[in-house]
């Protein structure tokens, strides 16, 4: 995709021919027009040169307000001018000769160019399911570009973990949820709850969930997604619980708004230093905060297991608003690492920083994918090392539990870079 900004009047008098930028801009626009000869509607369009460009823009990118992008001064003392024209659509790119692929020609200061200068996220993902741990690393790690589609019904699910990536016009959103594995003991698949929660979050974001983005928006998204699951007739038999961590990067403010419930989490890396990390929440060791839809002992029975009153009382169900929220202003070139506890329990800070240090601030999506893949693979290797003193083993020691080795678990990794 090319982004081209051009001015026809600011740097000299276009009428007198002293403005080379103006000439280049007009020649570029004429090239675009000449390449539309196969468009019958465009050929039949009458009116001024400016009207025809407006028409072309409205047909190609109707969401833009073309009257704002293209206008004439209307002053008798000055020639009609084109303040600027923003071309960022692939259709336009196909019309441009290679000589016009440079990003910037000139800019008029009296127009906002936030759409060009705003930062956004590019994100890669990777992961392992613990069900593959005994296959001697023949695991099919699933990494792909954000835009690519994963086939099958399990998209966004890695074992009991689930994740999503969504975009609005002003915000990039991503999240992870770790289905609590204890539900397996009573015949319930934990991934159904975590994946339903993440799919609902993604759907709400893509339906323009909330226009005002602030530090409370991630918690609001989590609350609304949870409420949707509780109220949905389609999910009447949905039972389970999960942790949740949701991040929202606001393009207009460059703030990353976050919420974290439980022991999934994230960190922000700048200049190869961790400048912020989320705080985990535990009721007691290895028992994280979690939101849940609990079985009703009088109505639900699963296989050979029946949930009695005592078991029901021991189940944890925290409120979404118990999540810890915070906001961090990000810079271009910052990296965001988001993952479930399988990542944090097996990798130390040195592992993260060593891998991120290999990336440039302007790295491409392929490089991000490789780094995410390497982190997931390293976590799974160390999870199976019986002599490794893992972060999980160190945390256990603080609670009087003396163990060695990593923690076999589902591992989900989302790695994002802040870029223009």
Backbone torsions as a table, in degrees:
resi	resn	phi	psi	omega
1	UNK	NA	132.6	177.8
2	UNK	-103.2	146.0	173.2
3	UNK	-121.2	121.0	-175.2
4	UNK	-128.4	126.3	177.5
5	UNK	-118.7	132.2	-179.2
6	UNK	-141.8	145.7	179.3
7	UNK	-119.6	145.5	-179.2
8	UNK	-111.7	3.2	-174.2
9	UNK	-144.1	-19.6	-166.3
10	UNK	-67.2	-37.9	-172.4
11	UNK	-102.8	63.2	177.9
12	UNK	122.4	-179.3	-177.1
13	UNK	-99.4	107.3	-178.0
14	UNK	-62.2	-35.3	-177.1
15	UNK	-64.8	-35.0	-177.8
16	UNK	-84.5	-6.3	178.3
17	UNK	82.2	11.9	-177.8
18	UNK	-91.0	4.7	-176.1
19	UNK	-111.8	97.2	-179.2
20	UNK	-65.4	-32.3	178.6
21	UNK	-63.5	-41.4	179.1
22	UNK	-61.5	-44.2	-179.3
23	UNK	-62.4	-43.9	-179.0
24	UNK	-64.0	-41.4	179.2
25	UNK	-63.0	-45.2	-179.2
26	UNK	-66.0	-39.0	178.2
27	UNK	-64.1	-38.4	178.2
28	UNK	-63.2	-45.4	-179.5
29	UNK	-65.3	-37.2	176.7
30	UNK	-64.4	-36.1	177.4
31	UNK	-62.7	-41.8	178.2
32	UNK	-61.1	-45.0	-179.2
33	UNK	-62.9	-42.6	-176.6
34	UNK	-66.3	-23.7	-179.5
35	UNK	-88.7	5.7	178.0
36	UNK	-103.1	18.0	-175.6
37	UNK	-64.9	-21.0	179.3
38	UNK	-85.2	2.2	179.1
39	UNK	-98.9	103.6	-174.9
40	UNK	-61.7	-42.2	-179.6
41	UNK	-62.1	-37.8	-179.4
42	UNK	-70.8	-37.6	179.4
43	UNK	-61.9	-37.3	-176.7
44	UNK	-79.4	-12.0	-177.8
45	UNK	-68.4	130.0	177.9
46	UNK	-109.6	167.7	179.2
47	UNK	123.9	-174.7	-177.0
48	UNK	-71.1	167.8	176.3
49	UNK	-54.4	-43.2	-178.7
50	UNK	-65.4	-40.1	178.6
51	UNK	-62.5	-38.7	-178.8
52	UNK	-68.2	-37.3	177.1
53	UNK	-66.8	-40.7	176.7
54	UNK	-57.9	-43.5	-179.7
55	UNK	-62.1	-44.3	-179.8
56	UNK	-60.6	-44.2	178.6
57	UNK	-63.6	-43.9	-177.2
58	UNK	-65.2	-31.0	178.7
59	UNK	-78.1	-26.3	-174.2
60	UNK	-96.3	-44.2	-179.9
61	UNK	-130.6	74.9	-173.9
62	UNK	-64.8	-18.1	-179.7
63	UNK	-71.7	-20.1	179.8
64	UNK	-78.2	148.5	174.0
65	UNK	-86.6	96.1	-172.5
66	UNK	-68.0	-26.5	178.4
67	UNK	-66.8	-26.3	177.4
68	UNK	-79.2	-36.2	-177.1
69	UNK	-74.4	-34.2	-172.9
70	UNK	-127.2	122.9	179.3
71	UNK	-154.2	166.0	177.6
72	UNK	-117.1	143.7	-178.1
73	UNK	-65.3	-35.6	179.8
74	UNK	73.9	2.4	-179.2
75	UNK	-84.4	135.2	-177.3
76	UNK	-65.3	-29.0	-175.7
77	UNK	-82.1	-8.4	-178.5
78	UNK	-132.9	149.8	-178.2
79	UNK	-70.7	156.6	174.1
80	UNK	-60.3	135.9	-175.1
81	UNK	-133.7	163.8	176.8
82	UNK	-114.2	98.1	-173.9
83	UNK	-53.7	-53.6	169.5
84	UNK	-164.0	159.2	-179.4
85	UNK	-132.8	118.4	-179.0
86	UNK	-97.4	117.8	-179.6
87	UNK	-117.7	107.1	-179.7
88	UNK	-131.1	14.7	-174.9
89	UNK	-98.6	144.4	-177.5
90	UNK	-62.0	-28.2	177.5
91	UNK	-61.9	-43.7	178.1
92	UNK	-64.5	-40.1	-178.3
93	UNK	-57.5	-37.9	-178.9
94	UNK	-69.6	-17.9	-178.9
95	UNK	-88.8	-16.5	-171.1
96	UNK	-90.4	136.4	172.6
97	UNK	-69.6	157.8	-174.8
98	UNK	-59.7	-27.1	-178.3
99	UNK	-67.6	-13.1	-178.9
100	UNK	-107.1	22.0	-176.5
101	UNK	-87.0	3.5	175.0
102	UNK	-69.2	146.8	-171.1
103	UNK	-75.8	-25.5	-170.4
104	UNK	-139.3	131.6	173.2
105	UNK	-107.3	-54.6	177.6
106	UNK	-167.4	162.4	-175.4
107	UNK	-136.0	137.4	169.1
108	UNK	-89.9	128.7	-176.5
109	UNK	-74.4	-17.4	-176.0
110	UNK	-83.8	13.1	175.2
111	UNK	-127.7	141.7	178.0
112	UNK	-73.7	133.0	179.9
113	UNK	-119.9	31.4	-177.8
114	UNK	-60.6	-30.1	-178.8
115	UNK	-63.2	-26.7	179.6
116	UNK	-85.8	-42.6	-169.5
117	UNK	-88.0	-12.5	-176.0
118	UNK	-64.3	142.5	174.6
119	UNK	-82.8	156.3	174.7
120	UNK	-151.2	179.8	-178.8
121	UNK	-109.2	141.8	161.8
122	UNK	-114.0	137.9	-168.0
123	UNK	-134.5	137.7	173.6
124	UNK	-118.7	157.5	-179.4
125	UNK	-138.5	156.0	178.2
126	UNK	-158.2	170.0	177.2
127	UNK	173.1	164.1	174.8
128	UNK	-128.8	143.2	168.6
129	UNK	-94.1	139.7	-178.7
130	UNK	-65.8	-14.9	177.6
131	UNK	-67.7	-15.1	179.3
132	UNK	-96.4	0.8	-170.0
133	UNK	-63.8	-26.4	-177.4
134	UNK	-92.5	12.2	-177.8
135	UNK	-99.6	19.0	174.5
136	UNK	53.6	46.4	173.1
137	UNK	65.0	25.4	171.1
138	UNK	-90.9	16.5	-179.6
139	UNK	-59.7	141.9	175.4
140	UNK	-87.6	90.5	176.2
141	UNK	-68.3	130.8	-176.0
142	UNK	-106.6	100.9	176.4
143	UNK	-121.9	146.6	-178.8
144	UNK	-164.5	165.9	173.0
145	UNK	-68.4	154.8	-179.2
146	UNK	-56.8	-38.7	-174.3
147	UNK	-74.7	-17.9	-175.7
148	UNK	-77.5	156.4	-179.9
149	UNK	-103.8	139.1	173.0
150	UNK	-96.0	133.4	-179.4
151	UNK	-78.8	160.3	176.5
152	UNK	93.6	170.8	-175.8
153	UNK	-82.0	-11.1	-173.1
154	UNK	-98.4	22.9	177.3
155	UNK	-61.0	133.6	-179.6
156	UNK	81.0	11.9	-179.5
157	UNK	-128.1	129.8	174.8
158	UNK	-129.6	98.3	-174.3
159	UNK	64.8	-123.9	176.2
160	UNK	-89.9	-6.1	177.8
161	UNK	-81.5	157.6	172.4
162	UNK	-144.4	156.6	-179.3
163	UNK	-151.4	163.9	173.4
164	UNK	-151.1	155.4	171.7
165	UNK	-133.0	129.5	-178.8
166	UNK	-141.2	157.3	-179.7
167	UNK	-134.4	138.4	165.3
168	UNK	-112.9	178.2	-179.8
169	UNK	-70.0	-20.0	-177.8
170	UNK	-118.7	-1.0	-171.8
171	UNK	-151.8	142.0	170.1
172	UNK	-105.2	133.6	-175.8
173	UNK	-129.6	139.3	173.4
174	UNK	-148.0	155.3	-177.7
175	UNK	-158.0	158.8	174.2
176	UNK	-134.2	153.7	176.4
177	UNK	-143.8	138.0	-178.9
178	UNK	-113.7	106.3	177.4
179	UNK	-62.7	131.0	-175.5
180	UNK	-70.4	120.0	-171.5
181	UNK	-66.9	-19.2	-178.5
182	UNK	-61.3	-19.4	179.4
183	UNK	-66.5	-21.7	176.5
184	UNK	-57.2	-32.3	-175.2
185	UNK	-65.5	-21.5	177.9
186	UNK	-115.1	24.2	171.6
187	UNK	79.3	21.0	-179.0
188	UNK	-110.4	134.2	177.9
189	UNK	-81.2	110.0	-177.3
190	UNK	-63.3	-25.1	-176.7
191	UNK	-68.8	-22.1	-179.2
192	UNK	-65.6	-39.4	179.7
193	UNK	-73.2	-48.7	-176.9
194	UNK	-62.4	-41.6	-179.3
195	UNK	-70.4	-36.5	177.0
196	UNK	-64.1	-39.5	179.3
197	UNK	-63.9	-46.9	-178.1
198	UNK	-68.9	-39.3	177.6
199	UNK	-62.6	-38.5	179.6
200	UNK	-67.6	-41.2	176.1
201	UNK	-58.1	-47.6	-179.0
202	UNK	-60.7	-44.9	-178.9
203	UNK	-63.0	-42.5	-179.4
204	UNK	-64.8	-41.2	178.2
205	UNK	-61.7	-46.9	-177.3
206	UNK	-69.7	-15.8	174.5
207	UNK	-96.8	22.8	179.3
208	UNK	57.8	55.8	-176.9
209	UNK	-47.7	-48.3	-175.7
210	UNK	-151.6	129.4	-176.5
211	UNK	-80.3	-34.3	-178.8
212	UNK	-91.2	109.9	-176.7
213	UNK	-98.4	121.4	176.0
214	UNK	-147.7	-168.2	-173.2
215	UNK	-68.8	-13.6	179.2
216	UNK	-95.9	-9.9	-174.8
217	UNK	-62.0	-42.8	178.7
218	UNK	-59.4	-41.1	177.3
219	UNK	-65.9	-38.8	178.0
220	UNK	-61.7	-39.9	177.6
221	UNK	-63.7	-43.6	178.6
222	UNK	-62.8	-43.3	-179.9
223	UNK	-63.6	-44.7	-177.3
224	UNK	-68.7	-37.1	177.8
225	UNK	-64.6	-43.9	178.7
226	UNK	-63.0	-44.2	178.6
227	UNK	-62.2	-38.2	178.4
228	UNK	-61.6	-41.3	178.5
229	UNK	-65.7	-39.9	180.0
230	UNK	-64.5	-36.6	-172.7
231	UNK	-91.9	-13.9	-174.3
232	UNK	-74.3	128.7	176.6
233	UNK	-67.0	-29.7	179.7
234	UNK	-68.1	-21.3	-178.6
235	UNK	-107.4	27.7	-175.1
236	UNK	-58.8	-33.7	-178.9
237	UNK	-100.9	11.6	179.1
238	UNK	-72.9	124.6	-179.7
239	UNK	-136.3	142.7	177.4
240	UNK	150.0	-173.4	178.6
241	UNK	-155.3	161.5	178.7
242	UNK	-160.2	159.9	165.9
243	UNK	-78.9	173.3	178.1
244	UNK	-158.7	140.0	174.1
245	UNK	-139.8	123.9	-176.2
246	UNK	-126.5	132.7	179.0
247	UNK	-122.0	138.6	177.4
248	UNK	-130.5	121.0	176.6
249	UNK	-103.1	118.0	-176.2
250	UNK	-91.4	118.8	-174.8
251	UNK	-63.7	-33.8	-172.1
252	UNK	-80.0	-26.5	-178.4
253	UNK	-111.3	-15.2	-175.2
254	UNK	65.5	20.3	176.5
255	UNK	-92.3	137.8	171.3
256	UNK	-97.7	111.8	177.8
257	UNK	-97.0	135.4	-170.2
258	UNK	-138.0	157.2	165.5
259	UNK	-144.8	143.1	-178.9
260	UNK	-138.1	125.0	177.1
261	UNK	-121.2	112.3	178.2
262	UNK	102.6	-146.9	-172.6
263	UNK	-113.6	11.5	161.3
264	UNK	-73.9	176.8	-179.9
265	UNK	175.2	-172.3	-176.7
266	UNK	-151.6	164.1	169.6
267	UNK	-143.3	156.3	177.4
268	UNK	-113.3	129.3	-176.9
269	UNK	-117.2	126.4	178.6
270	UNK	-132.4	128.1	-179.0
271	UNK	52.2	41.8	177.8
272	UNK	61.0	30.3	173.4
273	UNK	-131.1	141.5	175.6
274	UNK	-79.5	111.4	-177.1
275	UNK	-96.0	-14.8	176.8
276	UNK	-159.5	142.5	173.0
277	UNK	-141.7	150.5	-178.3
278	UNK	-74.6	160.7	179.2
279	UNK	-105.4	127.6	179.8
280	UNK	-81.6	158.3	-178.9
281	UNK	-124.9	123.8	-180.0
282	UNK	-129.9	137.0	170.1
283	UNK	-74.4	-40.7	170.6
284	UNK	-157.8	174.3	-170.6
285	UNK	-54.2	129.1	178.0
286	UNK	62.5	25.5	174.4
287	UNK	-130.5	84.8	-172.3
288	UNK	-76.6	161.4	168.0
289	UNK	-58.6	148.6	-176.6
290	UNK	-161.4	148.0	171.0
291	UNK	-98.7	150.1	-170.3
292	UNK	-148.4	155.4	161.6
293	UNK	-114.9	111.4	-171.3
294	UNK	-90.3	148.6	175.6
295	UNK	-72.2	148.9	175.4
296	UNK	-94.2	121.6	-173.2
297	UNK	-61.5	-22.9	-179.3
298	UNK	-90.9	-14.9	-173.7
299	UNK	-118.3	-19.8	-172.9
300	UNK	-116.2	132.1	173.4
301	UNK	-141.6	130.3	-172.9
302	UNK	-120.9	109.9	178.6
303	UNK	58.4	-128.6	-179.7
304	UNK	-87.9	-3.3	-174.1
305	UNK	-102.6	130.1	175.1
306	UNK	-117.5	132.6	-178.6
307	UNK	-83.7	111.7	179.3
308	UNK	-88.6	174.5	-175.1
309	UNK	-61.6	-39.6	-178.6
310	UNK	-65.8	-42.3	178.6
311	UNK	-66.1	-38.4	-178.9
312	UNK	-64.3	-38.6	-179.7
313	UNK	-68.0	-25.9	-179.1
314	UNK	-82.6	-11.0	-179.0
315	UNK	-74.3	143.7	-176.2
316	UNK	-97.2	135.9	175.8
317	UNK	-146.3	96.3	179.8
318	UNK	-90.1	157.0	177.9
319	UNK	-80.2	143.8	176.7
320	UNK	-56.3	-32.9	-178.4
321	UNK	-74.9	1.2	171.8
322	UNK	-79.4	-9.3	179.7
323	UNK	-63.1	147.1	176.3
324	UNK	-85.7	127.7	179.7
325	UNK	-115.4	151.1	175.0
326	UNK	-160.6	167.9	179.0
327	UNK	-133.9	137.2	-179.2
328	UNK	-132.3	130.9	176.6
329	UNK	-83.1	130.0	-174.6
330	UNK	-106.1	157.6	176.9
331	UNK	-116.9	159.4	174.5
332	UNK	-58.9	135.6	-179.6
333	UNK	93.8	-7.9	174.9
334	UNK	-68.4	151.6	175.7
335	UNK	-117.3	143.0	177.0
336	UNK	-120.1	125.2	177.9
337	UNK	-112.8	119.1	-178.5
338	UNK	-121.1	134.5	-179.0
339	UNK	-162.1	166.6	174.4
340	UNK	-84.4	175.0	-172.8
341	UNK	-64.2	-21.4	176.6
342	UNK	-60.6	-27.1	176.0
343	UNK	-77.8	-52.1	-174.1
344	UNK	-70.5	-29.1	-179.0
345	UNK	-75.5	-14.9	-174.6
346	UNK	-118.3	-17.9	-179.8
347	UNK	-116.0	137.7	175.4
348	UNK	-89.7	168.3	179.3
349	UNK	-55.2	-37.6	-177.9
350	UNK	-60.8	-33.6	178.0
351	UNK	-66.4	-44.7	179.5
352	UNK	-61.2	-49.4	-174.1
353	UNK	-67.4	-35.6	178.9
354	UNK	-62.6	-42.2	-179.3
355	UNK	-72.7	-43.1	-178.7
356	UNK	-66.4	-31.1	-178.4
357	UNK	-63.4	-19.8	179.0
358	UNK	-78.6	-12.2	-177.0
359	UNK	-95.1	141.7	173.6
360	UNK	-87.2	160.4	179.9
361	UNK	-62.4	-26.8	179.9
362	UNK	-107.4	30.7	-177.5
363	UNK	-64.9	154.9	-178.4
364	UNK	-90.8	170.3	-176.9
365	UNK	-61.2	-35.0	179.6
366	UNK	-60.9	-38.9	179.3
367	UNK	-69.9	-37.7	175.6
368	UNK	-62.6	-42.4	179.2
369	UNK	-60.7	-42.8	-179.5
370	UNK	-63.7	-41.7	179.8
371	UNK	-65.8	-43.8	178.1
372	UNK	-61.2	-40.8	179.2
373	UNK	-64.0	-42.5	179.8
374	UNK	-64.5	-39.7	178.8
375	UNK	-65.3	-43.0	179.0
376	UNK	-63.1	-42.6	-179.3
377	UNK	-66.0	-42.8	179.2
378	UNK	-62.6	-41.0	179.4
379	UNK	-62.7	-40.1	-177.9
380	UNK	-71.9	-34.5	177.0
381	UNK	-64.3	-47.2	-178.1
382	UNK	-70.9	-28.1	176.9
383	UNK	-61.3	-27.5	-178.1
384	UNK	-98.7	2.1	-179.3
385	UNK	-87.5	110.7	-175.5
386	UNK	-70.2	-15.2	-178.0
387	UNK	-101.9	-6.3	-177.2
388	UNK	-71.9	130.8	174.6
389	UNK	-88.9	91.0	-172.8
390	UNK	-80.7	162.6	171.6
391	UNK	-55.3	-35.0	177.8
392	UNK	-65.2	-42.0	178.7
393	UNK	-65.2	-38.6	178.4
394	UNK	-65.8	-40.4	178.0
395	UNK	-66.0	-38.8	178.9
396	UNK	-62.4	-39.6	-179.3
397	UNK	-60.4	-37.1	178.5
398	UNK	-63.6	-20.3	179.3
399	UNK	-105.1	17.5	176.4
400	UNK	79.5	15.0	179.8
401	UNK	-109.4	117.6	-174.6
402	UNK	-103.1	106.1	179.6
403	UNK	-136.2	162.3	173.7
404	UNK	-125.7	164.0	176.0
405	UNK	96.8	172.9	176.8
406	UNK	-83.3	-176.1	-179.7
407	UNK	-118.3	103.9	176.2
408	UNK	-60.8	125.9	-176.2
409	UNK	-164.3	166.1	169.4
410	UNK	-65.3	142.7	-177.5
411	UNK	-129.1	121.4	177.5
412	UNK	-122.8	131.0	-177.3
413	UNK	-128.0	126.3	168.7
414	UNK	-120.5	125.3	-178.4
415	UNK	-123.1	121.9	-176.5
416	UNK	-122.6	149.8	174.0
417	UNK	-121.2	140.2	176.8
418	UNK	-86.2	124.0	-173.4
419	UNK	-147.1	163.9	171.0
420	UNK	-91.1	NA	NA
